[in-house]
Amino acid sequence: MPEFSWAGTFGSTKDGLPFIGPYKKLQNSYFALGFGGNGITFSLVAAEMISAELTGKKNVDIKLFSFDRL
């Protein structure tokens, strides 16, 4: 039996975009769920969108990545 293990899991969505932003079932929570090779790129996009939301600046593009889109 190994002492340690590691896994690199790749996920995807039907439209190929990550989920970024609030999730209605968990109040006061924001998510940045990127994946695959684009995870690093989407993490910057998510950070900018979520920080704008938290400071009261609305970003219309956040709807593109919402949990409600699918």
mmCIF file as Biopython writes it, N, C-alpha, C and O atoms, coordinates in Angstrom:
data_model
#
loop_
_atom_site.group_PDB
_atom_site.id
_atom_site.type_symbol
_atom_site.label_atom_id
_atom_site.label_alt_id
_atom_site.label_comp_id
_atom_site.label_asym_id
_atom_site.label_entity_id
_atom_site.label_seq_id
_atom_site.pdbx_PDB_ins_code
_atom_site.Cartn_x
_atom_site.Cartn_y
_atom_site.Cartn_z
_atom_site.occupancy
_atom_site.B_iso_or_equiv
_atom_site.auth_seq_id
_atom_site.auth_asym_id
_atom_site.pdbx_PDB_model_num
ATOM 1   N N  . MET A ? 1  ? 0.849   -1.194 0.000   1.0 0.0 1  A 1 
ATOM 2   C CA . MET A ? 1  ? 0.000   0.000  0.000   1.0 0.0 1  A 1 
ATOM 3   C C  . MET A ? 1  ? 0.888   1.248  0.000   1.0 0.0 1  A 1 
ATOM 4   O O  . MET A ? 1  ? 1.778   1.367  0.842   1.0 0.0 1  A 1 
ATOM 5   N N  . PRO A ? 2  ? 0.656   2.188  -0.942  1.0 0.0 2  A 1 
ATOM 6   C CA . PRO A ? 2  ? 1.504   3.387  -1.005  1.0 0.0 2  A 1 
ATOM 7   C C  . PRO A ? 2  ? 1.244   4.334  0.165   1.0 0.0 2  A 1 
ATOM 8   O O  . PRO A ? 2  ? 0.131   4.431  0.683   1.0 0.0 2  A 1 
ATOM 9   N N  . GLU A ? 3  ? 2.307   5.024  0.560   1.0 0.0 3  A 1 
ATOM 10  C CA . GLU A ? 3  ? 2.174   6.014  1.630   1.0 0.0 3  A 1 
ATOM 11  C C  . GLU A ? 3  ? 1.482   7.277  1.133   1.0 0.0 3  A 1 
ATOM 12  O O  . GLU A ? 3  ? 0.724   7.916  1.863   1.0 0.0 3  A 1 
ATOM 13  N N  . PHE A ? 4  ? 1.758   7.625  -0.124  1.0 0.0 4  A 1 
ATOM 14  C CA . PHE A ? 4  ? 1.195   8.833  -0.717  1.0 0.0 4  A 1 
ATOM 15  C C  . PHE A ? 4  ? 0.675   8.512  -2.108  1.0 0.0 4  A 1 
ATOM 16  O O  . PHE A ? 4  ? 1.150   7.583  -2.761  1.0 0.0 4  A 1 
ATOM 17  N N  . SER A ? 5  ? -0.290  9.278  -2.551  1.0 0.0 5  A 1 
ATOM 18  C CA . SER A ? 5  ? -0.761  9.147  -3.923  1.0 0.0 5  A 1 
ATOM 19  C C  . SER A ? 5  ? -1.110  10.530 -4.454  1.0 0.0 5  A 1 
ATOM 20  O O  . SER A ? 5  ? -1.279  11.482 -3.692  1.0 0.0 5  A 1 
ATOM 21  N N  . TRP A ? 6  ? -1.213  10.618 -5.752  1.0 0.0 6  A 1 
ATOM 22  C CA . TRP A ? 6  ? -1.514  11.883 -6.401  1.0 0.0 6  A 1 
ATOM 23  C C  . TRP A ? 6  ? -2.398  11.604 -7.601  1.0 0.0 6  A 1 
ATOM 24  O O  . TRP A ? 6  ? -2.282  10.552 -8.230  1.0 0.0 6  A 1 
ATOM 25  N N  . ALA A ? 7  ? -3.269  12.530 -7.920  1.0 0.0 7  A 1 
ATOM 26  C CA . ALA A ? 7  ? -4.116  12.393 -9.101  1.0 0.0 7  A 1 
ATOM 27  C C  . ALA A ? 7  ? -4.245  13.752 -9.773  1.0 0.0 7  A 1 
ATOM 28  O O  . ALA A ? 7  ? -4.346  14.781 -9.105  1.0 0.0 7  A 1 
ATOM 29  N N  . GLY A ? 8  ? -4.240  13.742 -11.069 1.0 0.0 8  A 1 
ATOM 30  C CA . GLY A ? 8  ? -4.484  14.961 -11.845 1.0 0.0 8  A 1 
ATOM 31  C C  . GLY A ? 8  ? -5.747  14.749 -12.653 1.0 0.0 8  A 1 
ATOM 32  O O  . GLY A ? 8  ? -5.733  14.087 -13.691 1.0 0.0 8  A 1 
ATOM 33  N N  . THR A ? 9  ? -6.840  15.317 -12.169 1.0 0.0 9  A 1 
ATOM 34  C CA . THR A ? 9  ? -8.134  15.084 -12.792 1.0 0.0 9  A 1 
ATOM 35  C C  . THR A ? 9  ? -8.499  16.254 -13.702 1.0 0.0 9  A 1 
ATOM 36  O O  . THR A ? 9  ? -8.402  17.415 -13.306 1.0 0.0 9  A 1 
ATOM 37  N N  . PHE A ? 10 ? -8.913  15.940 -14.902 1.0 0.0 10 A 1 
ATOM 38  C CA . PHE A ? 10 ? -9.373  16.963 -15.837 1.0 0.0 10 A 1 
ATOM 39  C C  . PHE A ? 10 ? -10.888 16.867 -15.936 1.0 0.0 10 A 1 
ATOM 40  O O  . PHE A ? 10 ? -11.443 15.788 -16.138 1.0 0.0 10 A 1 
ATOM 41  N N  . GLY A ? 11 ? -11.540 17.997 -15.791 1.0 0.0 11 A 1 
ATOM 42  C CA . GLY A ? 11 ? -12.989 18.036 -15.927 1.0 0.0 11 A 1 
ATOM 43  C C  . GLY A ? 11 ? -13.367 18.841 -17.153 1.0 0.0 11 A 1 
ATOM 44  O O  . GLY A ? 11 ? -12.521 19.481 -17.777 1.0 0.0 11 A 1 
ATOM 45  N N  . SER A ? 12 ? -14.620 18.802 -17.483 1.0 0.0 12 A 1 
ATOM 46  C CA . SER A ? 12 ? -15.105 19.618 -18.591 1.0 0.0 12 A 1 
ATOM 47  C C  . SER A ? 12 ? -16.592 19.884 -18.410 1.0 0.0 12 A 1 
ATOM 48  O O  . SER A ? 12 ? -17.272 19.220 -17.627 1.0 0.0 12 A 1 
ATOM 49  N N  . THR A ? 13 ? -17.069 20.851 -19.138 1.0 0.0 13 A 1 
ATOM 50  C CA . THR A ? 13 ? -18.494 21.166 -19.143 1.0 0.0 13 A 1 
ATOM 51  C C  . THR A ? 13 ? -19.003 20.985 -20.571 1.0 0.0 13 A 1 
ATOM 52  O O  . THR A ? 13 ? -18.213 20.841 -21.504 1.0 0.0 13 A 1 
ATOM 53  N N  . LYS A ? 14 ? -20.307 20.992 -20.736 1.0 0.0 14 A 1 
ATOM 54  C CA . LYS A ? 14 ? -20.894 20.794 -22.075 1.0 0.0 14 A 1 
ATOM 55  C C  . LYS A ? 14 ? -20.480 21.873 -23.063 1.0 0.0 14 A 1 
ATOM 56  O O  . LYS A ? 14 ? -20.371 21.608 -24.260 1.0 0.0 14 A 1 
ATOM 57  N N  . ASP A ? 15 ? -20.247 23.097 -22.570 1.0 0.0 15 A 1 
ATOM 58  C CA . ASP A ? 15 ? -19.878 24.186 -23.469 1.0 0.0 15 A 1 
ATOM 59  C C  . ASP A ? 15 ? -18.385 24.517 -23.436 1.0 0.0 15 A 1 
ATOM 60  O O  . ASP A ? 15 ? -17.940 25.433 -24.128 1.0 0.0 15 A 1 
ATOM 61  N N  . GLY A ? 16 ? -17.618 23.787 -22.649 1.0 0.0 16 A 1 
ATOM 62  C CA . GLY A ? 16 ? -16.177 23.998 -22.613 1.0 0.0 16 A 1 
ATOM 63  C C  . GLY A ? 16 ? -15.710 25.172 -21.776 1.0 0.0 16 A 1 
ATOM 64  O O  . GLY A ? 16 ? -14.519 25.483 -21.771 1.0 0.0 16 A 1 
ATOM 65  N N  . LEU A ? 17 ? -16.616 25.834 -21.069 1.0 0.0 17 A 1 
ATOM 66  C CA . LEU A ? 17 ? -16.253 26.981 -20.232 1.0 0.0 17 A 1 
ATOM 67  C C  . LEU A ? 17 ? -16.271 26.586 -18.757 1.0 0.0 17 A 1 
ATOM 68  O O  . LEU A ? 17 ? -16.996 25.673 -18.363 1.0 0.0 17 A 1 
ATOM 69  N N  . PRO A ? 18 ? -15.471 27.276 -17.947 1.0 0.0 18 A 1 
ATOM 70  C CA . PRO A ? 18 ? -15.475 27.001 -16.511 1.0 0.0 18 A 1 
ATOM 71  C C  . PRO A ? 18 ? -16.678 27.643 -15.832 1.0 0.0 18 A 1 
ATOM 72  O O  . PRO A ? 18 ? -17.402 28.430 -16.441 1.0 0.0 18 A 1 
ATOM 73  N N  . PHE A ? 19 ? -16.880 27.302 -14.578 1.0 0.0 19 A 1 
ATOM 74  C CA . PHE A ? 19 ? -17.875 27.980 -13.756 1.0 0.0 19 A 1 
ATOM 75  C C  . PHE A ? 19 ? -17.156 29.032 -12.930 1.0 0.0 19 A 1 
ATOM 76  O O  . PHE A ? 19 ? -16.194 28.723 -12.226 1.0 0.0 19 A 1 
ATOM 77  N N  . ILE A ? 20 ? -17.617 30.270 -13.012 1.0 0.0 20 A 1 
ATOM 78  C CA . ILE A ? 20 ? -17.039 31.382 -12.267 1.0 0.0 20 A 1 
ATOM 79  C C  . ILE A ? 20 ? -18.181 32.200 -11.684 1.0 0.0 20 A 1 
ATOM 80  O O  . ILE A ? 20 ? -19.124 32.559 -12.389 1.0 0.0 20 A 1 
ATOM 81  N N  . GLY A ? 21 ? -18.088 32.494 -10.385 1.0 0.0 21 A 1 
ATOM 82  C CA . GLY A ? 21 ? -19.061 33.367 -9.758  1.0 0.0 21 A 1 
ATOM 83  C C  . GLY A ? 21 ? -19.822 32.728 -8.625  1.0 0.0 21 A 1 
ATOM 84  O O  . GLY A ? 21 ? -19.427 31.677 -8.120  1.0 0.0 21 A 1 
ATOM 85  N N  . PRO A ? 22 ? -20.919 33.358 -8.218  1.0 0.0 22 A 1 
ATOM 86  C CA . PRO A ? 22 ? -21.700 32.862 -7.080  1.0 0.0 22 A 1 
ATOM 87  C C  . PRO A ? 22 ? -22.497 31.617 -7.441  1.0 0.0 22 A 1 
ATOM 88  O O  . PRO A ? 22 ? -22.836 31.383 -8.600  1.0 0.0 22 A 1 
ATOM 89  N N  . TYR A ? 23 ? -22.780 30.836 -6.423  1.0 0.0 23 A 1 
ATOM 90  C CA . TYR A ? 23 ? -23.620 29.638 -6.553  1.0 0.0 23 A 1 
ATOM 91  C C  . TYR A ? 23 ? -24.766 29.812 -5.576  1.0 0.0 23 A 1 
ATOM 92  O O  . TYR A ? 23 ? -24.546 29.877 -4.367  1.0 0.0 23 A 1 
ATOM 93  N N  . LYS A ? 24 ? -25.992 29.889 -6.088  1.0 0.0 24 A 1 
ATOM 94  C CA . LYS A ? 24 ? -27.159 30.246 -5.275  1.0 0.0 24 A 1 
ATOM 95  C C  . LYS A ? 24 ? -27.350 29.377 -4.037  1.0 0.0 24 A 1 
ATOM 96  O O  . LYS A ? 24 ? -27.833 29.861 -3.014  1.0 0.0 24 A 1 
ATOM 97  N N  . LYS A ? 25 ? -26.979 28.102 -4.115  1.0 0.0 25 A 1 
ATOM 98  C CA . LYS A ? 25 ? -27.205 27.188 -2.990  1.0 0.0 25 A 1 
ATOM 99  C C  . LYS A ? 25 ? -26.221 27.408 -1.839  1.0 0.0 25 A 1 
ATOM 100 O O  . LYS A ? 25 ? -26.445 26.915 -0.733  1.0 0.0 25 A 1 
ATOM 101 N N  . LEU A ? 26 ? -25.153 28.130 -2.086  1.0 0.0 26 A 1 
ATOM 102 C CA . LEU A ? 26 ? -24.165 28.436 -1.048  1.0 0.0 26 A 1 
ATOM 103 C C  . LEU A ? 26 ? -23.980 29.944 -0.975  1.0 0.0 26 A 1 
ATOM 104 O O  . LEU A ? 26 ? -23.156 30.519 -1.686  1.0 0.0 26 A 1 
ATOM 105 N N  . GLN A ? 27 ? -24.755 30.570 -0.110  1.0 0.0 27 A 1 
ATOM 106 C CA . GLN A ? 27 ? -24.707 32.023 0.007   1.0 0.0 27 A 1 
ATOM 107 C C  . GLN A ? 27 ? -23.323 32.486 0.447   1.0 0.0 27 A 1 
ATOM 108 O O  . GLN A ? 27 ? -22.605 31.771 1.146   1.0 0.0 27 A 1 
ATOM 109 N N  . ASN A ? 28 ? -22.966 33.693 0.026   1.0 0.0 28 A 1 
ATOM 110 C CA . ASN A ? 28 ? -21.700 34.319 0.394   1.0 0.0 28 A 1 
ATOM 111 C C  . ASN A ? 28 ? -20.488 33.521 -0.074  1.0 0.0 28 A 1 
ATOM 112 O O  . ASN A ? 28 ? -19.433 33.571 0.558   1.0 0.0 28 A 1 
ATOM 113 N N  . SER A ? 29 ? -20.630 32.792 -1.167  1.0 0.0 29 A 1 
ATOM 114 C CA . SER A ? 29 ? -19.529 32.009 -1.719  1.0 0.0 29 A 1 
ATOM 115 C C  . SER A ? 29 ? -19.381 32.321 -3.206  1.0 0.0 29 A 1 
ATOM 116 O O  . SER A ? 29 ? -20.368 32.503 -3.919  1.0 0.0 29 A 1 
ATOM 117 N N  . TYR A ? 30 ? -18.145 32.378 -3.652  1.0 0.0 30 A 1 
ATOM 118 C CA . TYR A ? 30 ? -17.840 32.547 -5.064  1.0 0.0 30 A 1 
ATOM 119 C C  . TYR A ? 30 ? -16.919 31.412 -5.487  1.0 0.0 30 A 1 
ATOM 120 O O  . TYR A ? 30 ? -16.098 30.946 -4.698  1.0 0.0 30 A 1 
ATOM 121 N N  . PHE A ? 31 ? -17.054 30.974 -6.719  1.0 0.0 31 A 1 
ATOM 122 C CA . PHE A ? 31 ? -16.273 29.851 -7.211  1.0 0.0 31 A 1 
ATOM 123 C C  . PHE A ? 31 ? -15.474 30.244 -8.443  1.0 0.0 31 A 1 
ATOM 124 O O  . PHE A ? 31 ? -15.909 31.067 -9.249  1.0 0.0 31 A 1 
ATOM 125 N N  . ALA A ? 32 ? -14.317 29.650 -8.572  1.0 0.0 32 A 1 
ATOM 126 C CA . ALA A ? 32 ? -13.466 29.783 -9.753  1.0 0.0 32 A 1 
ATOM 127 C C  . ALA A ? 32 ? -13.063 28.366 -10.137 1.0 0.0 32 A 1 
ATOM 128 O O  . ALA A ? 32 ? -12.019 27.870 -9.714  1.0 0.0 32 A 1 
ATOM 129 N N  . LEU A ? 33 ? -13.899 27.723 -10.938 1.0 0.0 33 A 1 
ATOM 130 C CA . LEU A ? 33 ? -13.702 26.319 -11.269 1.0 0.0 33 A 1 
ATOM 131 C C  . LEU A ? 33 ? -13.242 26.172 -12.713 1.0 0.0 33 A 1 
ATOM 132 O O  . LEU A ? 33 ? -14.029 25.838 -13.598 1.0 0.0 33 A 1 
ATOM 133 N N  . GLY A ? 34 ? -11.957 26.426 -12.937 1.0 0.0 34 A 1 
ATOM 134 C CA . GLY A ? 34 ? -11.355 26.234 -14.255 1.0 0.0 34 A 1 
ATOM 135 C C  . GLY A ? 34 ? -10.890 24.800 -14.372 1.0 0.0 34 A 1 
ATOM 136 O O  . GLY A ? 34 ? -10.977 24.035 -13.412 1.0 0.0 34 A 1 
ATOM 137 N N  . PHE A ? 35 ? -10.401 24.433 -15.532 1.0 0.0 35 A 1 
ATOM 138 C CA . PHE A ? 35 ? -9.999  23.045 -15.719 1.0 0.0 35 A 1 
ATOM 139 C C  . PHE A ? 35 ? -9.036  22.910 -16.881 1.0 0.0 35 A 1 
ATOM 140 O O  . PHE A ? 35 ? -8.889  23.811 -17.706 1.0 0.0 35 A 1 
ATOM 141 N N  . GLY A ? 36 ? -8.387  21.760 -16.923 1.0 0.0 36 A 1 
ATOM 142 C CA . GLY A ? 36 ? -7.521  21.430 -18.052 1.0 0.0 36 A 1 
ATOM 143 C C  . GLY A ? 36 ? -6.401  22.431 -18.264 1.0 0.0 36 A 1 
ATOM 144 O O  . GLY A ? 36 ? -5.995  23.129 -17.335 1.0 0.0 36 A 1 
ATOM 145 N N  . GLY A ? 37 ? -5.914  22.496 -19.467 1.0 0.0 37 A 1 
ATOM 146 C CA . GLY A ? 37 ? -4.818  23.381 -19.812 1.0 0.0 37 A 1 
ATOM 147 C C  . GLY A ? 37 ? -5.178  24.849 -19.727 1.0 0.0 37 A 1 
ATOM 148 O O  . GLY A ? 37 ? -4.281  25.690 -19.651 1.0 0.0 37 A 1 
ATOM 149 N N  . ASN A ? 38 ? -6.452  25.188 -19.737 1.0 0.0 38 A 1 
ATOM 150 C CA . ASN A ? 38 ? -6.889  26.584 -19.652 1.0 0.0 38 A 1 
ATOM 151 C C  . ASN A ? 38 ? -7.124  27.047 -18.221 1.0 0.0 38 A 1 
ATOM 152 O O  . ASN A ? 38 ? -7.534  28.186 -17.999 1.0 0.0 38 A 1 
ATOM 153 N N  . GLY A ? 39 ? -6.872  26.182 -17.254 1.0 0.0 39 A 1 
ATOM 154 C CA . GLY A ? 39 ? -7.127  26.532 -15.859 1.0 0.0 39 A 1 
ATOM 155 C C  . GLY A ? 39 ? -6.363  27.754 -15.398 1.0 0.0 39 A 1 
ATOM 156 O O  . GLY A ? 39 ? -6.907  28.586 -14.670 1.0 0.0 39 A 1 
ATOM 157 N N  . ILE A ? 40 ? -5.116  27.877 -15.807 1.0 0.0 40 A 1 
ATOM 158 C CA . ILE A ? 40 ? -4.302  29.025 -15.399 1.0 0.0 40 A 1 
ATOM 159 C C  . ILE A ? 40 ? -4.861  30.308 -16.007 1.0 0.0 40 A 1 
ATOM 160 O O  . ILE A ? 40 ? -4.948  31.328 -15.324 1.0 0.0 40 A 1 
ATOM 161 N N  . THR A ? 41 ? -5.235  30.267 -17.272 1.0 0.0 41 A 1 
ATOM 162 C CA . THR A ? 41 ? -5.813  31.442 -17.927 1.0 0.0 41 A 1 
ATOM 163 C C  . THR A ? 41 ? -7.128  31.834 -17.272 1.0 0.0 41 A 1 
ATOM 164 O O  . THR A ? 41 ? -7.354  33.005 -16.963 1.0 0.0 41 A 1 
ATOM 165 N N  . PHE A ? 42 ? -7.995  30.846 -17.062 1.0 0.0 42 A 1 
ATOM 166 C CA . PHE A ? 42 ? -9.297  31.153 -16.472 1.0 0.0 42 A 1 
ATOM 167 C C  . PHE A ? 42 ? -9.183  31.581 -15.009 1.0 0.0 42 A 1 
ATOM 168 O O  . PHE A ? 42 ? -10.079 32.260 -14.507 1.0 0.0 42 A 1 
ATOM 169 N N  . SER A ? 43 ? -8.112  31.207 -14.313 1.0 0.0 43 A 1 
ATOM 170 C CA . SER A ? 43 ? -7.962  31.647 -12.930 1.0 0.0 43 A 1 
ATOM 171 C C  . SER A ? 43 ? -7.762  33.158 -12.866 1.0 0.0 43 A 1 
ATOM 172 O O  . SER A ? 43 ? -8.259  33.807 -11.946 1.0 0.0 43 A 1 
ATOM 173 N N  . LEU A ? 44 ? -7.042  33.724 -13.830 1.0 0.0 44 A 1 
ATOM 174 C CA . LEU A ? 44 ? -6.885  35.181 -13.890 1.0 0.0 44 A 1 
ATOM 175 C C  . LEU A ? 44 ? -8.210  35.853 -14.226 1.0 0.0 44 A 1 
ATOM 176 O O  . LEU A ? 44 ? -8.579  36.849 -13.604 1.0 0.0 44 A 1 
ATOM 177 N N  . VAL A ? 45 ? -8.922  35.312 -15.204 1.0 0.0 45 A 1 
ATOM 178 C CA . VAL A ? 45 ? -10.238 35.839 -15.569 1.0 0.0 45 A 1 
ATOM 179 C C  . VAL A ? 45 ? -11.172 35.788 -14.360 1.0 0.0 45 A 1 
ATOM 180 O O  . VAL A ? 45 ? -11.880 36.754 -14.074 1.0 0.0 45 A 1 
ATOM 181 N N  . ALA A ? 46 ? -11.169 34.662 -13.657 1.0 0.0 46 A 1 
ATOM 182 C CA . ALA A ? 46 ? -12.034 34.493 -12.482 1.0 0.0 46 A 1 
ATOM 183 C C  . ALA A ? 46 ? -11.665 35.479 -11.382 1.0 0.0 46 A 1 
ATOM 184 O O  . ALA A ? 46 ? -12.547 36.079 -10.768 1.0 0.0 46 A 1 
ATOM 185 N N  . ALA A ? 47 ? -10.385 35.652 -11.131 1.0 0.0 47 A 1 
ATOM 186 C CA . ALA A ? 47 ? -9.949  36.581 -10.086 1.0 0.0 47 A 1 
ATOM 187 C C  . ALA A ? 47 ? -10.408 38.001 -10.382 1.0 0.0 47 A 1 
ATOM 188 O O  . ALA A ? 47 ? -10.871 38.709 -9.488  1.0 0.0 47 A 1 
ATOM 189 N N  . GLU A ? 48 ? -10.279 38.414 -11.632 1.0 0.0 48 A 1 
ATOM 190 C CA . GLU A ? 48 ? -10.709 39.761 -12.004 1.0 0.0 48 A 1 
ATOM 191 C C  . GLU A ? 48 ? -12.224 39.916 -11.883 1.0 0.0 48 A 1 
ATOM 192 O O  . GLU A ? 48 ? -12.707 40.936 -11.390 1.0 0.0 48 A 1 
ATOM 193 N N  . MET A ? 49 ? -12.969 38.913 -12.328 1.0 0.0 49 A 1 
ATOM 194 C CA . MET A ? 49 ? -14.440 39.000 -12.276 1.0 0.0 49 A 1 
ATOM 195 C C  . MET A ? 49 ? -14.958 38.971 -10.839 1.0 0.0 49 A 1 
ATOM 196 O O  . MET A ? 49 ? -15.829 39.760 -10.473 1.0 0.0 49 A 1 
ATOM 197 N N  . ILE A ? 50 ? -14.427 38.073 -10.041 1.0 0.0 50 A 1 
ATOM 198 C CA . ILE A ? 50 ? -14.900 37.941 -8.665  1.0 0.0 50 A 1 
ATOM 199 C C  . ILE A ? 50 ? -14.499 39.157 -7.827  1.0 0.0 50 A 1 
ATOM 200 O O  . ILE A ? 50 ? -15.294 39.635 -7.018  1.0 0.0 50 A 1 
ATOM 201 N N  . SER A ? 51 ? -13.288 39.657 -8.010  1.0 0.0 51 A 1 
ATOM 202 C CA . SER A ? 51 ? -12.890 40.845 -7.252  1.0 0.0 51 A 1 
ATOM 203 C C  . SER A ? 51 ? -13.746 42.045 -7.637  1.0 0.0 51 A 1 
ATOM 204 O O  . SER A ? 51 ? -14.083 42.862 -6.779  1.0 0.0 51 A 1 
ATOM 205 N N  . ALA A ? 52 ? -14.103 42.164 -8.914  1.0 0.0 52 A 1 
ATOM 206 C CA . ALA A ? 52 ? -14.999 43.250 -9.337  1.0 0.0 52 A 1 
ATOM 207 C C  . ALA A ? 52 ? -16.362 43.113 -8.666  1.0 0.0 52 A 1 
ATOM 208 O O  . ALA A ? 52 ? -16.919 44.096 -8.180  1.0 0.0 52 A 1 
ATOM 209 N N  . GLU A ? 53 ? -16.896 41.898 -8.640  1.0 0.0 53 A 1 
ATOM 210 C CA . GLU A ? 53 ? -18.195 41.661 -7.991  1.0 0.0 53 A 1 
ATOM 211 C C  . GLU A ? 53 ? -18.144 42.029 -6.503  1.0 0.0 53 A 1 
ATOM 212 O O  . GLU A ? 53 ? -19.066 42.657 -5.982  1.0 0.0 53 A 1 
ATOM 213 N N  . LEU A ? 54 ? -17.072 41.639 -5.832  1.0 0.0 54 A 1 
ATOM 214 C CA . LEU A ? 54 ? -16.948 41.887 -4.393  1.0 0.0 54 A 1 
ATOM 215 C C  . LEU A ? 54 ? -16.775 43.357 -4.063  1.0 0.0 54 A 1 
ATOM 216 O O  . LEU A ? 54 ? -17.090 43.780 -2.951  1.0 0.0 54 A 1 
ATOM 217 N N  . THR A ? 55 ? -16.282 44.139 -5.003  1.0 0.0 55 A 1 
ATOM 218 C CA . THR A ? 55 ? -16.105 45.575 -4.773  1.0 0.0 55 A 1 
ATOM 219 C C  . THR A ? 55 ? -17.240 46.405 -5.356  1.0 0.0 55 A 1 
ATOM 220 O O  . THR A ? 55 ? -17.162 47.633 -5.397  1.0 0.0 55 A 1 
ATOM 221 N N  . GLY A ? 56 ? -18.303 45.726 -5.808  1.0 0.0 56 A 1 
ATOM 222 C CA . GLY A ? 56 ? -19.483 46.427 -6.285  1.0 0.0 56 A 1 
ATOM 223 C C  . GLY A ? 56 ? -19.460 46.823 -7.749  1.0 0.0 56 A 1 
ATOM 224 O O  . GLY A ? 56 ? -20.369 47.508 -8.218  1.0 0.0 56 A 1 
ATOM 225 N N  . LYS A ? 57 ? -18.447 46.408 -8.471  1.0 0.0 57 A 1 
ATOM 226 C CA . LYS A ? 57 ? -18.372 46.705 -9.908  1.0 0.0 57 A 1 
ATOM 227 C C  . LYS A ? 57 ? -18.946 45.511 -10.657 1.0 0.0 57 A 1 
ATOM 228 O O  . LYS A ? 57 ? -18.379 44.419 -10.617 1.0 0.0 57 A 1 
ATOM 229 N N  . LYS A ? 58 ? -20.037 45.708 -11.319 1.0 0.0 58 A 1 
ATOM 230 C CA . LYS A ? 58 ? -20.688 44.608 -12.035 1.0 0.0 58 A 1 
ATOM 231 C C  . LYS A ? 58 ? -19.968 44.318 -13.345 1.0 0.0 58 A 1 
ATOM 232 O O  . LYS A ? 58 ? -19.553 45.233 -14.058 1.0 0.0 58 A 1 
ATOM 233 N N  . ASN A ? 59 ? -19.829 43.054 -13.645 1.0 0.0 59 A 1 
ATOM 234 C CA . ASN A ? 59 ? -19.192 42.610 -14.880 1.0 0.0 59 A 1 
ATOM 235 C C  . ASN A ? 59 ? -20.212 41.778 -15.641 1.0 0.0 59 A 1 
ATOM 236 O O  . ASN A ? 59 ? -20.579 40.689 -15.200 1.0 0.0 59 A 1 
ATOM 237 N N  . VAL A ? 60 ? -20.670 42.283 -16.776 1.0 0.0 60 A 1 
ATOM 238 C CA . VAL A ? 60 ? -21.708 41.590 -17.533 1.0 0.0 60 A 1 
ATOM 239 C C  . VAL A ? 60 ? -21.237 40.242 -18.062 1.0 0.0 60 A 1 
ATOM 240 O O  . VAL A ? 60 ? -22.056 39.354 -18.299 1.0 0.0 60 A 1 
ATOM 241 N N  . ASP A ? 61 ? -19.934 40.073 -18.250 1.0 0.0 61 A 1 
ATOM 242 C CA . ASP A ? 61 ? -19.406 38.807 -18.767 1.0 0.0 61 A 1 
ATOM 243 C C  . ASP A ? 61 ? -19.493 37.664 -17.765 1.0 0.0 61 A 1 
ATOM 244 O O  . ASP A ? 61 ? -19.380 36.501 -18.153 1.0 0.0 61 A 1 
ATOM 245 N N  . ILE A ? 62 ? -19.692 37.966 -16.495 1.0 0.0 62 A 1 
ATOM 246 C CA . ILE A ? 62 ? -19.758 36.902 -15.492 1.0 0.0 62 A 1 
ATOM 247 C C  . ILE A ? 62 ? -20.930 35.952 -15.783 1.0 0.0 62 A 1 
ATOM 248 O O  . ILE A ? 62 ? -20.908 34.788 -15.383 1.0 0.0 62 A 1 
ATOM 249 N N  . LYS A ? 63 ? -21.942 36.458 -16.478 1.0 0.0 63 A 1 
ATOM 250 C CA . LYS A ? 63 ? -23.091 35.616 -16.844 1.0 0.0 63 A 1 
ATOM 251 C C  . LYS A ? 63 ? -22.674 34.492 -17.800 1.0 0.0 63 A 1 
ATOM 252 O O  . LYS A ? 63 ? -23.294 33.428 -17.819 1.0 0.0 63 A 1 
ATOM 253 N N  . LEU A ? 64 ? -21.627 34.731 -18.588 1.0 0.0 64 A 1 
ATOM 254 C CA . LEU A ? 64 ? -21.140 33.704 -19.524 1.0 0.0 64 A 1 
ATOM 255 C C  . LEU A ? 64 ? -20.628 32.463 -18.797 1.0 0.0 64 A 1 
ATOM 256 O O  . LEU A ? 64 ? -20.634 31.366 -19.357 1.0 0.0 64 A 1 
ATOM 257 N N  . PHE A ? 65 ? -20.182 32.635 -17.538 1.0 0.0 65 A 1 
ATOM 258 C CA . PHE A ? 65 ? -19.574 31.561 -16.791 1.0 0.0 65 A 1 
ATOM 259 C C  . PHE A ? 65 ? -20.429 31.095 -15.610 1.0 0.0 65 A 1 
ATOM 260 O O  . PHE A ? 65 ? -19.960 30.316 -14.780 1.0 0.0 65 A 1 
ATOM 261 N N  . SER A ? 66 ? -21.676 31.563 -15.525 1.0 0.0 66 A 1 
ATOM 262 C CA . SER A ? 66 ? -22.531 31.273 -14.372 1.0 0.0 66 A 1 
ATOM 263 C C  . SER A ? 66 ? -22.962 29.810 -14.329 1.0 0.0 66 A 1 
ATOM 264 O O  . SER A ? 66 ? -22.958 29.111 -15.342 1.0 0.0 66 A 1 
ATOM 265 N N  . PHE A ? 67 ? -23.332 29.370 -13.136 1.0 0.0 67 A 1 
ATOM 266 C CA . PHE A ? 67 ? -23.844 28.017 -12.957 1.0 0.0 67 A 1 
ATOM 267 C C  . PHE A ? 67 ? -25.193 27.833 -13.639 1.0 0.0 67 A 1 
ATOM 268 O O  . PHE A ? 67 ? -25.580 26.707 -13.950 1.0 0.0 67 A 1 
ATOM 269 N N  . ASP A ? 68 ? -25.901 28.909 -13.873 1.0 0.0 68 A 1 
ATOM 270 C CA . ASP A ? 68 ? -27.237 28.859 -14.472 1.0 0.0 68 A 1 
ATOM 271 C C  . ASP A ? 68 ? -27.231 28.747 -16.003 1.0 0.0 68 A 1 
ATOM 272 O O  . ASP A ? 68 ? -28.292 28.590 -16.607 1.0 0.0 68 A 1 
ATOM 273 N N  . ARG A ? 69 ? -26.078 28.822 -16.627 1.0 0.0 69 A 1 
ATOM 274 C CA . ARG A ? 69 ? -26.030 28.885 -18.084 1.0 0.0 69 A 1 
ATOM 275 C C  . ARG A ? 69 ? -26.360 27.556 -18.769 1.0 0.0 69 A 1 
ATOM 276 O O  . ARG A ? 69 ? -26.804 27.560 -19.917 1.0 0.0 69 A 1 
ATOM 277 N N  . LEU A ? 70 ? -26.157 26.442 -18.109 1.0 0.0 70 A 1 
ATOM 278 C CA . LEU A ? 70 ? -26.387 25.131 -18.734 1.0 0.0 70 A 1 
ATOM 279 C C  . LEU A ? 70 ? -27.705 24.547 -18.306 1.0 0.0 70 A 1 
ATOM 280 O O  . LEU A ? 70 ? -28.062 23.449 -18.734 1.0 0.0 70 A 1 
#
